[in-house]
Amino acid sequence: MTPAPTHLHLGGIATVSRYREGLQNCGHLCELFGGSSEGGLKQSLEGTLGRFRPDIVHAHDALRCGMQLLGSRAPWVISLSGEDLYCDALHEAHGPMVCEVIRRAHRVLVPSEEAGLIVEERVPDAIGKIDVVPRAAVKLPTSGTDLRRSLGIPRQRFLVFLPGGLRPVKGQLRAISVAKMLRAAGADIEMILAGPDQDEAYANEVRQLCDKQAAVRVLPTLANERMGAAYLDADVVLNTSQSEGSAPTILEAGILGRPVIASDVPGNSELIRHKETGLLFQNDEEMAKQILALYRNRSAAGALGVRIREDFSRRFGAEAEIRSLLSAYAAA
C-alpha cells in the first residue's frame, strides 16, 4: 500500500514499486494498492483484500496507509516514512493515531537503527517487533535531456540541483537565500529546484522568491529519465530538509556518483559520512561555505562523488533490501 495521489508522494511510490519488483523477481505474487494519481481508478481496499487474499499486507506510511489496516484480520506490517517519524508522530492531532498504528502492527519496518531507537522511545510497545530494512540505492535511467541543454545553462557555470517536494520541511527557502548570496559574491552558480507542489502556499512563496532573482529556477516534477540526466548534469546535489527518513534523492544522486551536500539531520547522517562521502551542514552559513568550497575545487567534488558511489554500492544493494524485507514478513 502506497500513499496516494502518487504524483505528490514520489518517494513512497518509488519505494513501494521497488519492493514489488524485488518480490516478484523472487517469485512472489505482489499487488500494489493506492498506486494511482488524482483521477485514477479508485480501488476499494476491502474488495482488493477479499479478491487477492494476501498472506501479508504491507502499508508504507503509517498515517496515510496504516490507519486503514487497524481492523484487518490479515497479518500486516508498516514501513515508516520520514514524515511519520519526524512530523506526523509529533503532531498534536496525528501523533496518537500514528502511535496506535505502530502499537498494533505485526512488525514495524524502519530504514535505520537510529530510526528504530526513535520508535522504541516514542512507542515502547514496539520494542521487539522492529526490523531495519535499509532503502536500496538504484540507478535511474539517464537517457533524458539534461538540464543545461534544455535550459541553456553554460557548461562552465556551477549547477546546484535541489530535488524534492515543495513543502516547508524540505527547506528550499533557505537554499534560495544562500544561492542569492553566493551569486552576489561573484560565484557563477545557478540552482535548480524540481519537485511537486505538496504545500500550495509554500510552493507559491518559493516561486515568488525565485522570480525575483536569476540565480534560481523552479521546475515541475521530472520523469525518471530526466531526473537521472539532471543528477548527472549537476555539479552538486543539495538536500536542505529539516528532517528525513532515508532520502531517496540522496540515494539516487549518490549511486550515480554525484557529490552531495545535505543538512545534518538524523536520516541524512545515516547515509553520508561527513567529509568522506559527502558534506553535512548545520546552518545556512555552513551550507554556503560548502557549496563555495566545491565550486572552487571541482576535483574535490569529483572525489566525493566517486566515494559516495562506492559506499552506496556496498551498503544499499537492492538484493539486501529484499532479503531484509522478506525476513520482516516471515517474522510477522
C-alpha positions in Angstrom: 0.0 0.0 0.0 1.4 3.4 -1.0 0.1 6.9 -0.2 -2.0 8.5 -2.9 -2.1 10.6 -5.0 1.2 9.2 -6.2 2.3 12.4 -8.0 2.5 14.1 -4.6 4.2 11.1 -2.8 7.0 10.3 -5.2 9.3 8.8 -2.6 6.6 6.5 -1.4 5.6 5.1 -4.8 9.3 4.7 -5.8 10.0 2.7 -2.6 6.9 0.5 -2.9 7.4 -0.1 -6.6 10.9 -1.2 -5.9 9.7 -3.6 -3.2 7.1 -5.1 -5.6 9.7 -5.6 -8.4 12.1 -7.2 -6.0 9.5 -9.5 -4.5 8.2 -10.5 -8.0 11.8 -11.3 -9.1 12.0 -13.7 -6.1 8.8 -15.5 -7.3 6.3 -13.8 -5.0 2.9 -12.5 -6.3 2.5 -8.9 -5.2 -0.2 -6.4 -5.8 0.1 -2.6 -5.4 -2.7 -0.7 -3.8 -3.1 3.1 -4.0 -0.7 3.5 -6.9 -2.7 6.0 -8.9 -2.7 9.7 -9.3 -5.7 12.0 -9.0 -8.4 11.0 -11.4 -7.2 7.4 -11.4 -9.5 4.4 -10.7 -10.5 4.4 -7.1 -10.0 0.9 -5.6 -11.7 -0.5 -2.5 -9.1 -1.8 0.0 -11.7 -4.2 1.4 -12.5 -5.5 -2.1 -8.9 -5.8 -3.0 -8.1 -7.8 0.1 -11.1 -10.1 -0.5 -10.1 -10.8 -4.1 -6.4 -11.1 -3.6 -6.4 -12.9 -0.2 -2.8 -11.9 0.6 -0.6 -13.8 3.1 0.5 -10.4 4.4 -0.3 -6.7 3.9 2.4 -4.1 3.9 1.5 -0.4 4.4 4.1 2.1 3.5 3.4 5.3 5.7 1.6 4.8 9.0 -0.7 7.7 8.9 -1.8 7.6 5.2 -2.0 3.8 4.8 -1.6 2.1 8.2 -4.8 3.6 9.6 -6.8 1.6 7.1 -5.5 -1.7 8.5 -6.4 -1.3 12.1 -9.3 -3.7 11.7 -7.7 -6.1 9.3 -7.6 -9.8 10.0 -4.6 -10.5 7.7 -1.1 -10.1 9.2 0.1 -6.6 8.4 3.3 -4.6 8.7 4.1 -1.0 8.2 7.2 0.8 7.0 7.7 4.2 8.4 8.4 7.3 6.2 10.4 10.2 7.4 7.2 12.2 7.7 5.9 9.5 10.1 9.0 9.6 12.2 9.7 13.3 12.5 6.4 15.1 11.7 3.2 13.1 12.0 4.2 11.2 15.1 4.8 14.6 16.9 1.7 16.3 15.5 -0.9 17.1 18.1 -3.8 15.6 16.1 -2.0 12.9 14.1 0.5 11.7 16.7 -1.8 9.5 18.7 -3.1 7.8 15.5 0.5 7.1 14.2 1.5 5.6 17.6 -1.6 3.4 17.6 -0.8 2.1 14.2 2.7 1.3 15.4 1.4 -0.5 18.5 -1.0 -2.7 16.6 1.2 -3.6 13.5 2.6 -7.1 13.5 6.0 -5.7 12.5 7.4 -2.1 12.1 9.9 -1.6 9.4 12.4 1.3 9.7 15.2 2.5 7.3 18.0 2.6 10.0 19.0 1.6 13.5 18.7 5.2 14.7 15.1 5.4 13.4 14.3 2.2 15.3 15.6 3.7 18.5 13.3 6.7 18.0 10.3 4.4 17.5 11.1 2.5 20.7 11.4 5.7 22.7 8.0 7.0 21.5 6.1 3.7 21.4 7.6 1.3 24.0 5.1 -1.4 22.8 7.0 -1.6 19.6 10.1 -3.0 21.3 10.9 -6.5 19.9 8.9 -6.1 16.7 11.1 -3.6 14.8 13.0 -4.6 11.6 15.7 -2.5 9.9 15.2 -2.5 6.2 17.7 -0.1 4.6 16.5 1.6 1.4 18.2 0.4 -1.7 20.1 2.8 -3.9 19.0 2.1 -7.5 20.4 3.9 -10.6 17.8 5.9 -12.5 17.9 5.8 -16.3 20.0 8.8 -17.6 18.8 8.9 -21.3 16.7 12.1 -20.9 17.6 15.6 -21.9 19.9 17.2 -19.5 19.2 20.5 -17.6 21.9 22.5 -19.2 20.8 21.7 -22.7 17.1 22.3 -22.1 17.6 25.5 -20.0 20.5 27.0 -21.8 22.9 26.8 -18.9 26.6 27.3 -19.8 28.9 24.3 -19.2 31.3 26.4 -17.1 28.5 27.5 -14.7 28.4 25.6 -11.4 25.0 23.8 -11.2 23.4 23.0 -7.9 20.4 20.6 -8.1 17.9 20.6 -5.3 15.2 17.9 -5.9 12.2 17.3 -3.6 8.6 18.2 -3.0 7.8 21.8 -2.2 6.8 21.9 1.4 8.2 23.6 4.5 10.1 20.5 5.9 12.2 20.3 2.7 13.7 23.8 3.4 14.0 25.2 -0.1 13.7 28.8 1.1 17.0 28.7 2.9 18.7 27.3 -0.2 17.3 30.2 -2.3 18.8 32.7 0.1 22.2 31.1 0.0 22.2 30.9 -3.8 21.4 34.6 -4.0 24.2 35.4 -1.5 26.8 33.3 -3.4 25.8 34.9 -6.7 26.1 38.4 -5.2 29.6 37.5 -4.1 30.6 36.8 -7.6 30.3 33.0 -7.8 29.0 31.8 -11.2 26.4 29.5 -9.6 22.9 28.5 -10.6 20.4 26.5 -8.6 17.6 24.3 -10.0 14.7 23.1 -7.8 12.5 20.3 -9.0 9.5 18.6 -7.4 5.8 18.5 -6.9 3.8 21.2 -5.1 3.0 19.5 -1.8 2.0 22.6 0.1 0.4 25.2 -2.1 1.1 28.3 0.0 4.7 27.3 0.5 5.2 26.4 -3.2 3.8 29.9 -4.2 6.2 31.5 -1.8 9.2 29.6 -3.3 8.2 30.6 -6.8 7.7 34.2 -6.0 11.1 34.4 -4.4 12.7 32.7 -7.3 11.0 35.1 -9.8 12.9 38.0 -8.2 16.4 36.6 -8.9 18.3 35.0 -11.7 20.3 32.5 -9.6 17.4 30.0 -9.0 14.8 28.3 -11.2 11.9 26.0 -10.2 10.9 23.1 -12.4 7.9 20.7 -12.0 8.4 17.0 -11.2 10.8 15.4 -13.7 10.3 12.0 -15.3 12.7 9.3 -14.2 14.9 9.6 -17.3 15.1 13.4 -16.9 15.8 13.0 -13.1 18.7 10.7 -13.9 20.1 13.1 -16.5 19.6 16.0 -14.1 21.7 14.3 -11.4 24.5 13.6 -13.9 24.4 17.1 -15.1 24.6 18.7 -11.7 27.9 19.7 -10.1 26.4 19.1 -6.7 23.1 17.7 -5.4 21.7 19.6 -2.4 19.4 18.4 0.4 18.1 21.1 2.8 15.5 19.1 4.7 14.7 19.8 8.4 14.1 16.1 8.8 14.5 12.9 6.7 13.9 9.2 7.0 16.1 7.9 4.2 16.1 10.5 1.4 15.6 8.8 -2.0 17.1 11.8 -3.7 20.4 11.3 -1.8 20.4 7.6 -2.6 19.7 8.3 -6.3 22.3 11.0 -6.6 25.0 9.1 -4.7 24.7 5.8 -6.7 25.2 7.9 -9.8 28.4 9.3 -8.3 27.2 12.9 -7.8 28.7 14.9 -4.8 26.1 15.6 -2.1 25.7 18.4 0.4 23.0 17.8 2.9 21.6 19.1 6.2 22.9 17.4 9.2 19.7 15.7 10.4 19.5 12.0 11.6 18.3 10.5 8.3 20.9 12.2 6.3 23.8 11.5 8.7 22.9 7.8 8.4 23.6 8.0 4.7 26.5 10.4 4.5 29.8 10.3 6.3 30.9 13.9 6.6 34.0 14.9 4.6 34.4 11.2 3.5 31.4 10.5 1.2 29.7 13.9 1.3 29.3 17.1 3.3 26.8 17.8 6.1 25.9 21.3 7.3 24.2 22.6 10.5 23.2 26.1 9.4 23.0 28.3 6.3 26.5 29.7 6.7 28.0 26.2 6.6 25.8 25.4 3.6 27.1 28.4 1.7 30.8 27.6 2.6 30.5 24.0 1.5 28.9 24.9 -1.9 31.6 27.6 -2.4 34.4 25.1 -1.5 33.2 22.6 -4.1 32.7 25.5 -6.6 36.4 26.4 -6.2 37.6 22.8 -6.2 35.9 20.7 -8.8 38.4 17.9 -8.4 37.4 17.6 -4.7 33.7 17.5 -5.7 34.5 14.7 -8.2 36.4 12.7 -5.5 33.3 12.9 -3.2 31.2 11.6 -6.0 33.4 8.6 -6.5 33.5 7.7 -2.8 29.7 8.1 -2.3 29.0 5.8 -5.3 31.4 3.1 -3.9 29.9 3.4 -0.4 26.3 3.2 -1.6 27.1 0.3 -3.8 28.4 -1.6 -0.8 25.7 -0.6 1.8 22.5 -0.2 -0.1 22.1 -3.0 -2.6 18.7 -4.0 -3.9 19.1 -7.7 -3.1 19.9 -6.9 0.6 16.8 -4.7 0.8 14.6 -7.5 -0.4 16.3 -10.1 1.9 15.6 -7.8 4.9 12.0 -7.2 3.7 11.3 -11.0 3.5 12.8 -11.5 6.9 10.4 -9.0 8.4 7.5 -10.6 6.6 8.5 -14.0 8.0 8.6 -12.6 11.5 5.1 -11.2 11.1 
